[in-house]
Amino acid sequence: MTVVAVYFLILVGGIVRSTGSGMGCPDWPKCFGSIVPPTSVDQLPENYQEIYLNIRLAKNERFVALLEKLGFTETAQRIANDKSILVEEEFNAVKTWIEYINRLIGVVIGLFILLTVWKSFKLWTIDKWIPINSLFALVLVLFTGWIGSIVVSTNLLAWMITFHMLLALALVGVLLYVNHRAQRLQPSQGVAVDVPTKVQLMLIIGTVLMLVQVVLGTQVREEIDRISFALGDLLREEWIERSGVVFLIHRSFSLAILGVHLIYFLWAFKYAARKSKVSLWSQVLIGLVLLEIATGIGMAYFGIPAMLQPIHLLLGSLILGVEFVLILQLKDHIQFKLNSD
């Protein structure tokens, strides 16, 4: 349930970004200083932009000081000297509530993880790594939430958004690992054990390539954000043409990803039992890869429809999750085969 909730949050996060609602709430964790945000600008003081700008700047000063203490002097200076942070957006009720809903879902995920930790401690004597990793997921979600507050205070710095998304993917990985170890405590459902190691190796290569592709996608998104801002969010059909070499690399890289995953799928189809989890999840994986490429083509040739942007992000995240599940499953099968031998 928690994994599904995190993926839903990733989808909503994509909607937040595609609608430009990231600064719908200029403070954190409250929204315009309230638990329930305003619905009209009349509910705010006349100098609300100045008030929340000063709040953000004060928080950034503390964050810069922390980075300097930790030795990240160059990063601290980049934040301190970034003039885009000084821009304060005008109130927009729709954007405010989109961002507010995004935060509410984050709270729900936090509650789900607390329940996961509570349930996991019953398994301490059976497999202590289940509660340990559940606790790590709790720490990670708190850290991710704090980084989310820094994303707001720095006025959506592009690299901070990327880091925030990678933390969400790491959280998914930890939760999937907890789920995998818990499932191992249940009776085996009889998966073929004669899957050669080359299948897992090809899948690992595909996962690494996919992670690189996700990072490249964030670079494309950063460039698109810059172009859309320069064009006043108009002329969407020209955004791809102006994005330059970053988009070309991202587009070409998808062919390598497709090739590696097709090889993996053919090998998995050849070696794994037809109704095994490996076979079924491999079918899901290749379907997601094809859908991801299709949405990428749709964005490239139809002026980056806002509707496709969060779907494209969600599909990429789902691919990484399914790959991780398959790597864990194949690792278990290979280890079981070695132990049997």
ZAMARGU-4260 file (C-alpha; in steps of 0.2 Angstrom, whole numbers, plus 5000, padded with zeros to 4 digits):
<rodrens>
0) 5000/5000/5000 | 5014/5012/5004 | 5023/5008/4988 | 5007/5012/4978 | 5005/5028/4988
5) 5023/5034/4984 | 5020/5030/4966 | 5004/5040/4966 | 5014/5054/4975 | 5026/5054/4960
10) 5012/5056/4948 | 5005/5070/4958 | 5022/5078/4959 | 5023/5077/4940 | 5006/5086/4939
15) 5013/5099/4951 | 5027/5102/4940 | 5018/5101/4923 | 5005/5114/4929 | 5019/5125/4937
20) 5012/5123/4954 | 5028/5120/4963 | 5027/5137/4972 | 5009/5136/4975 | 5013/5136/4994
25) 5028/5148/4997 | 5031/5141/5014 | 5033/5123/5022 | 5025/5113/5030 | 5010/5125/5031
30) 5003/5134/5016 | 5003/5153/5017 | 5005/5151/5036 | 4989/5140/5037 | 4985/5122/5039
35) 4971/5124/5026 | 4977/5136/5012 | 4967/5152/5007 | 4956/5151/4992 | 4957/5170/4988
40) 4971/5183/4988 | 4959/5194/4999 | 4963/5182/5013 | 4981/5187/5012 | 4990/5203/5018
45) 4994/5216/5005 | 5013/5213/5006 | 5012/5193/5007 | 5025/5191/4993 | 5038/5201/5003
50) 5033/5192/5019 | 5036/5174/5012 | 5051/5180/5002 | 5059/5185/5018 | 5054/5168/5026
55) 5062/5158/5012 | 5078/5169/5012 | 5080/5166/5031 | 5078/5147/5028 | 5090/5147/5014
60) 5103/5156/5024 | 5102/5142/5037 | 5103/5129/5024 | 5119/5138/5016 | 5127/5139/5033
65) 5124/5120/5035 | 5131/5116/5018 | 5147/5126/5022 | 5149/5117/5039 | 5147/5100/5029
70) 5161/5105/5017 | 5149/5108/5002 | 5156/5126/5000 | 5153/5127/4981 | 5135/5121/4982
75) 5132/5133/4996 | 5139/5148/4985 | 5128/5142/4971 | 5112/5144/4981 | 5118/5160/4990
80) 5121/5168/4973 | 5106/5162/4963 | 5095/5177/4959 | 5081/5166/4953 | 5077/5163/4972
85) 5072/5181/4974 | 5057/5179/4962 | 5041/5177/4972 | 5025/5171/4963 | 5008/5179/4964
90) 4994/5169/4973 | 4985/5157/4962 | 4971/5147/4970 | 4972/5132/4958 | 4991/5131/4960
95) 4990/5133/4978 | 4978/5118/4980 | 4987/5107/4968 | 5003/5109/4979 | 4993/5107/4995
100) 4985/5091/4989 | 5003/5085/4985 | 5008/5088/5003 | 4993/5080/5010 | 4998/5064/5000
105) 5015/5065/5008 | 5008/5065/5025 | 4998/5050/5021 | 5013/5041/5015 | 5022/5046/5031
110) 5007/5037/5041 | 5008/5022/5030 | 5027/5020/5034 | 5024/5022/5052 | 5012/5008/5051
115) 5024/4998/5041 | 5037/5000/5054 | 5025/4995/5068 | 5020/4979/5059 | 5038/4975/5054
120) 5044/4974/5072 | 5033/4958/5074 | 5046/4950/5062 | 5062/4955/5072 | 5066/4938/5078
125) 5062/4930/5061 | 5071/4943/5049 | 5078/4958/5058 | 5082/4967/5041 | 5063/4969/5038
130) 5061/4981/5053 | 5078/4989/5051 | 5075/4993/5033 | 5057/4999/5038 | 5065/5011/5050
135) 5077/5017/5036 | 5062/5020/5025 | 5055/5031/5039 | 5071/5041/5041 | 5072/5043/5022
140) 5054/5049/5020 | 5057/5062/5034 | 5073/5068/5025 | 5064/5068/5008 | 5051/5079/5016
145) 5064/5091/5023 | 5072/5092/5006 | 5055/5096/4999 | 5055/5111/5010 | 5072/5116/5003
150) 5065/5114/4986 | 5052/5127/4990 | 5063/5139/4999 | 5075/5139/4985 | 5061/5143/4973
155) 5062/5126/4964 | 5080/5126/4959 | 5082/5113/4945 | 5095/5102/4953 | 5086/5102/4970
160) 5070/5095/4961 | 5081/5081/4953 | 5088/5077/4970 | 5071/5077/4978 | 5065/5065/4964
165) 5080/5053/4966 | 5076/5052/4985 | 5058/5047/4981 | 5065/5033/4969 | 5077/5027/4983
170) 5062/5027/4995 | 5053/5016/4983 | 5068/5004/4982 | 5069/5002/5001 | 5050/4999/5003
175) 5051/4986/4989 | 5066/4977/4997 | 5056/4976/5013 | 5041/4969/5004 | 5052/4956/4995
180) 5060/4950/5011 | 5043/4949/5019 | 5036/4938/5004 | 5051/4927/5006 | 5044/4921/5023
185) 5029/4914/5014 | 5029/4897/5005 | 5038/4897/4988 | 5027/4897/4973 | 5038/4886/4963
190) 5048/4897/4950 | 5061/4889/4939 | 5079/4890/4946 | 5089/4887/4930 | 5089/4905/4925
195) 5107/4909/4920 | 5117/4924/4928 | 5118/4933/4911 | 5099/4936/4913 | 5101/4946/4929
200) 5117/4954/4922 | 5107/4961/4907 | 5093/4967/4918 | 5106/4976/4929 | 5113/4984/4914
205) 5096/4989/4909 | 5092/4997/4926 | 5108/5007/4926 | 5104/5013/4909 | 5086/5018/4914
210) 5093/5027/4929 | 5104/5037/4918 | 5090/5040/4907 | 5079/5047/4921 | 5093/5059/4926
215) 5094/5064/4907 | 5076/5067/4907 | 5077/5079/4922 | 5090/5088/4912 | 5078/5089/4897
220) 5065/5095/4909 | 5076/5109/4916 | 5080/5115/4898 | 5061/5115/4894 | 5057/5125/4910
225) 5070/5138/4905 | 5063/5139/4887 | 5045/5139/4893 | 5049/5153/4905 | 5058/5163/4891
230) 5043/5161/4880 | 5030/5165/4893 | 5023/5147/4893 | 5018/5150/4874 | 5023/5141/4858
235) 5024/5124/4865 | 5027/5116/4848 | 5044/5125/4848 | 5050/5119/4865 | 5058/5103/4858
240) 5066/5111/4844 | 5075/5124/4855 | 5080/5111/4868 | 5095/5106/4858 | 5108/5092/4861
245) 5101/5087/4878 | 5085/5081/4871 | 5094/5072/4856 | 5104/5062/4868 | 5089/5058/4879
250) 5079/5052/4863 | 5094/5042/4856 | 5097/5034/4873 | 5080/5027/4873 | 5085/5015/4858
255) 5099/5008/4869 | 5087/5005/4883 | 5074/4997/4872 | 5088/4985/4864 | 5094/4980/4881
260) 5077/4976/4888 | 5072/4967/4873 | 5087/4955/4875 | 5083/4953/4893 | 5065/4949/4889
265) 5069/4936/4876 | 5081/4928/4889 | 5068/4928/4903 | 5055/4921/4891 | 5067/4907/4886
270) 5073/4902/4904 | 5059/4906/4916 | 5044/4896/4919 | 5029/4903/4910 | 5018/4907/4925
275) 5032/4912/4937 | 5034/4929/4945 | 5049/4932/4934 | 5040/4929/4918 | 5025/4939/4923
280) 5035/4954/4929 | 5046/4953/4914 | 5030/4955/4903 | 5025/4970/4914 | 5042/4978/4912
285) 5043/4977/4893 | 5026/4984/4892 | 5031/4999/4903 | 5046/5002/4892 | 5036/5002/4876
290) 5023/5014/4885 | 5037/5025/4891 | 5044/5027/4873 | 5027/5030/4866 | 5023/5044/4878
295) 5041/5051/4874 | 5036/5051/4856 | 5020/5059/4860 | 5028/5073/4869 | 5041/5076/4855
300) 5029/5077/4841 | 5014/5085/4849 | 5021/5100/4858 | 5024/5092/4875 | 5006/5090/4881
305) 5005/5094/4899 | 4994/5078/4902 | 5008/5067/4896 | 5022/5074/4907 | 5017/5067/4923
310) 5013/5050/4915 | 5030/5050/4907 | 5038/5053/4924 | 5027/5039/4932 | 5031/5026/4919
315) 5050/5029/4921 | 5048/5027/4940 | 5038/5011/4938 | 5051/5004/4926 | 5065/5006/4939
320) 5053/4999/4952 | 5049/4983/4942 | 5068/4981/4937 | 5072/4981/4956 | 5059/4968/4960
325) 5065/4957/4946 | 5084/4959/4951 | 5079/4953/4969 | 5069/4939/4962 | 5083/4933/4950
330) 5096/4935/4964 | 5085/4923/4975 | 5083/4910/4961 | 5102/4910/4957 | 5107/4909/4975
335) 5094/4895/4978 | 5102/4886/4963 | 5120/4888/4969 | 5114/4881/4986 | 5106/4866/4978
340) 5121/4862/4968
</rodrens>
